[in-house]
Each structure stands twice: as C-alpha cells, then as structure tokens.
Amino acid sequence: MKKNGLIQRLREDEFRPAMVCLNVALTFSLWHAYGSPQFYLENLAGQVSVTGDGVLDAELYRGLGNLLVIAVLLAMIKAWFGRSLTEHGLGLGNWRQAPVLVAATPIMLLFGYLGATMPEYREFYPATPGLAGRAMPVFLLHVGVLVTYYIAWELMFRGYLQASLTPRLGVAGAIAVQTLASTLAHIDKPSSELLGSIAAGLAWGILAHRTRSIWPVFVHHLLLGLTVDSCIWFGLAG
C-alpha cells in the first residue's frame, strides 16, 4: 500500500514539475547517447543490419530511436499523468497565429541556407555520416526520419516540458526552463547553432504557448533543418 501510495503521489500536480524535469533529463540523455547514428555505426553495425548498408541502417536506427522517444513521452502524458494530449500541444490549437508562421517561413529558409554555407555545419550535417549525396529514395527516407526527429524534439521540450511547467511556474518561467533545457541539448552542435537555440527556444516557446500547439513550431523547425540538409546534400550552398 505504501508503494502504491508513493506512486500515486508522484502522479499528482504537486510533484509533476519535478517528475517531468527528471524524465526529460533521463529520456534525452538516453536518446542522445544511444539513439544516434554514430552510436549504431560505432557499436552495432557489425552485429545488426537490415539493409546490408551500414549508413542506411544507421539512418533507420536513428528513426527508430525517435519513435521510441515519442512513445515514451506519450505514455508519460497519458498513462502516467492521465492528461489530455491537447493540453500538451498535440491538438490543432489556435491558428489565428498563422500569419506569424507564414511571415517567419522565409526567415527559416534563409537561416537554413546560411547555415549550410558554413564549414562547421557542412561537417556536422546530415547527422548520419556518409548519407549526403545519395540517391533520391535515400533522401526521402532521410526526410521521413527528420519528421520523426522534430516531432520528438518539439513534443519533449515545447509540448511535454513547457506545458507541464506552465501551471506551476507561469508562462515566462516555463518558457525560460524549456529554453535552458533545449539550449543545453545543442551543446555538441555548431557554435552558431548553440547560440541561436537561445533565441529559438524563446520564440518557439512563445509561439507554442500562443497557438496552444507544437505543430506550428514543428513546421518551422523542420523547414530549418531540412533546408540545411538539402542545401548540403544537393550542393546548393557552394
């Protein structure tokens, strides 16, 4: 009974911010350490193969890791806390902010192109080594993996973390914590991307709150990442 009582207590609103922060820390750490294509290539390529091509297998492995993260977060929201998915930004939300999304789209494309011109980005992206420049079917596979990656990312930081903290910390506090977490999650990425993630965390946090949905932010984030990878992949940025 005591054990069940403790579990029930940990599900209550009083403990939810702490549980969510710890859950995000653990889930992201496992995702980053063991869900990357680099981990597959360095540790699993010789033992596990689906296609016989290590690079393709690494990309598939990355996509599987993204889907597992999404499943864990959805399970925490629904099964552990018993909350509605729309409370965590998975509904259509308020699309009266759509003009902001449309107006900022060219900025995402420009930032993506400029990033692709920088040597530090060209060395880092696409995230799976050896993937760039392959045939169109491989590129389409990569687009699908990117979709799962950015859904997992936005669900974790803007949907799960920020939305869970807002009732206790207020909007400003929740966005600040989410920005801190998502910025630190960029720590091993190009320096300009790390610095830019501070502004992105704030802007996208505000947009997610105002629209009550992660999907507008997901669209922006996907456009940004896909532009970088596409320009590098097809040699469009010099």
C-alpha positions in Angstrom: 0.0 0.0 0.0 2.8 2.4 0.9 4.4 1.7 -2.5 1.1 2.4 -4.4 0.6 5.5 -2.3 4.0 6.8 -3.3 3.4 6.1 -6.9 0.1 7.9 -6.7 1.7 10.9 -5.0 4.3 11.1 -7.8 1.5 11.4 -10.3 -0.1 14.4 -8.5 0.2 18.0 -9.7 2.5 18.9 -6.8 5.2 16.5 -8.0 4.6 16.8 -11.7 7.2 19.5 -12.5 9.9 17.6 -10.7 8.9 14.3 -12.4 8.7 15.9 -15.8 12.2 17.6 -15.5 13.8 14.4 -14.3 12.0 12.4 -17.0 13.2 14.8 -19.7 16.7 14.6 -18.4 16.8 10.8 -18.5 14.9 10.4 -21.8 17.1 13.0 -23.6 20.3 11.5 -22.2 19.4 8.0 -23.4 18.3 9.4 -26.8 21.4 11.4 -27.2 23.8 8.7 -26.0 22.3 5.5 -27.5 19.8 6.7 -30.2 22.3 8.4 -32.5 23.5 7.1 -35.9 27.1 7.4 -34.6 26.3 5.0 -31.8 25.0 2.5 -34.3 28.0 2.8 -36.6 30.5 2.5 -33.7 28.8 -0.2 -31.7 26.1 -2.1 -33.6 27.0 -2.0 -37.3 28.9 -5.3 -37.2 26.1 -7.1 -35.3 22.8 -5.8 -36.5 21.9 -5.0 -40.1 18.6 -4.6 -42.0 19.7 -3.4 -45.5 23.3 -4.5 -45.6 24.4 -0.9 -45.9 25.7 0.5 -42.7 24.9 4.1 -43.4 21.2 3.3 -44.3 21.0 1.1 -41.3 22.3 3.9 -39.1 19.6 6.2 -40.5 16.9 3.6 -39.9 18.2 3.2 -36.3 18.0 6.9 -35.8 14.4 6.9 -36.9 13.6 4.0 -34.6 15.1 5.9 -31.7 13.0 9.0 -32.5 9.8 6.9 -32.5 10.7 5.3 -29.1 11.2 8.8 -27.6 7.7 9.9 -28.9 6.2 6.7 -27.5 7.8 7.3 -24.0 6.6 10.9 -23.9 3.1 10.0 -25.0 3.0 7.2 -22.4 4.1 9.7 -19.6 1.4 12.2 -20.6 -1.5 9.7 -21.0 -0.7 6.7 -18.8 1.4 8.2 -16.0 -0.2 11.6 -15.6 -3.5 10.9 -17.2 -3.6 14.2 -19.1 -5.1 15.1 -22.5 -2.7 15.2 -25.4 -4.2 18.6 -26.4 -3.0 20.1 -23.1 0.5 19.3 -24.4 0.2 20.9 -27.8 -0.8 17.9 -29.8 -4.2 19.4 -30.9 -4.7 21.8 -33.8 -4.6 24.7 -31.4 -5.3 28.3 -32.2 -4.3 29.0 -35.8 -5.1 32.7 -35.5 -1.3 33.0 -35.2 -0.9 31.5 -38.7 0.2 34.9 -40.2 3.2 34.8 -37.8 4.1 31.3 -39.1 3.8 32.3 -42.7 5.7 35.5 -42.2 8.6 33.7 -40.5 8.9 30.9 -43.0 11.3 32.8 -45.4 13.5 33.6 -42.3 13.7 29.8 -41.6 14.7 29.1 -45.2 17.3 31.9 -45.2 18.8 30.8 -41.9 18.9 27.2 -43.2 20.7 28.3 -46.4 23.2 30.5 -44.5 23.9 27.6 -42.1 24.6 25.3 -45.0 27.3 27.7 -46.3 29.3 27.4 -43.0 32.1 24.7 -42.8 31.0 23.7 -39.2 27.5 22.9 -40.5 28.8 21.0 -43.5 31.0 18.9 -41.3 28.1 18.1 -38.9 25.1 17.7 -41.2 23.3 15.5 -42.2 23.6 13.9 -38.8 24.2 10.4 -40.2 27.8 10.3 -41.6 28.1 9.3 -45.3 24.4 10.0 -46.1 24.7 13.2 -48.1 24.7 13.0 -51.9 23.0 9.6 -52.1 20.1 8.9 -54.5 16.6 10.5 -54.1 15.0 7.4 -52.4 17.6 7.8 -49.6 16.9 11.5 -49.4 13.2 10.8 -49.0 14.0 8.3 -46.2 16.0 11.0 -44.6 13.1 13.4 -44.8 10.9 10.9 -43.0 13.5 10.4 -40.3 13.7 14.2 -39.9 9.9 14.4 -39.4 10.1 11.9 -36.6 13.1 13.7 -35.1 11.5 17.1 -35.0 8.2 15.7 -33.6 10.1 14.0 -30.8 12.1 17.2 -30.1 9.1 19.6 -30.1 7.0 17.1 -28.1 9.8 16.8 -25.5 10.6 20.5 -25.0 7.7 22.6 -26.0 4.9 20.0 -25.6 5.8 18.0 -22.6 8.3 20.1 -20.6 6.9 23.6 -21.1 3.2 22.7 -20.9 3.8 20.7 -17.7 5.6 23.5 -16.0 3.3 26.4 -17.0 0.6 25.8 -14.3 3.3 26.0 -11.5 5.9 28.4 -12.9 3.8 30.6 -15.1 4.3 31.1 -18.8 7.5 33.1 -18.5 9.1 30.6 -16.1 8.1 27.6 -18.1 9.5 29.1 -21.3 12.7 30.0 -19.6 13.2 26.5 -18.2 12.4 25.0 -21.6 14.8 27.4 -23.3 17.5 26.4 -20.9 16.9 22.7 -21.5 16.7 22.9 -25.3 19.8 25.2 -25.4 21.8 22.7 -23.4 20.6 20.0 -25.7 22.5 21.8 -28.5 25.8 21.7 -26.6 27.7 19.5 -29.1 26.3 21.2 -32.2 27.9 24.1 -34.2 28.6 27.1 -32.0 26.4 29.4 -34.0 23.5 26.9 -33.7 24.1 26.7 -30.0 23.8 30.5 -29.6 20.8 30.7 -32.0 19.0 28.0 -30.0 18.5 30.5 -27.2 16.5 32.8 -29.4 14.8 29.9 -31.0 13.8 28.5 -27.6 12.2 31.8 -26.6 10.5 32.5 -29.9 9.2 29.0 -30.4 8.2 28.7 -26.8 6.1 31.8 -27.1 4.6 30.6 -30.4 3.7 27.2 -28.9 2.0 28.9 -26.0 0.0 31.3 -28.1 -1.1 28.7 -30.5 -1.6 26.0 -27.9 0.0 23.6 -30.3 3.5 22.3 -31.1 2.7 21.9 -34.8 3.4 25.4 -36.0 6.8 25.2 -34.2 7.4 21.8 -35.7 6.8 23.1 -39.2 9.4 25.9 -38.6 11.9 23.6 -37.1 11.5 21.0 -39.8 11.9 23.7 -42.5 15.1 25.0 -40.9 16.7 21.5 -40.5 15.5 20.3 -43.9 16.9 23.4 -45.7 20.3 22.9 -44.1 20.4 19.2 -45.0 19.0 19.8 -48.5 21.5 22.5 -49.4 24.4 20.4 -48.2 23.0 17.2 -49.8 22.5 18.7 -53.2 25.4 21.1 -53.2 23.1 24.2 -53.3 25.2 26.3 -50.9 28.5 26.4 -52.6 
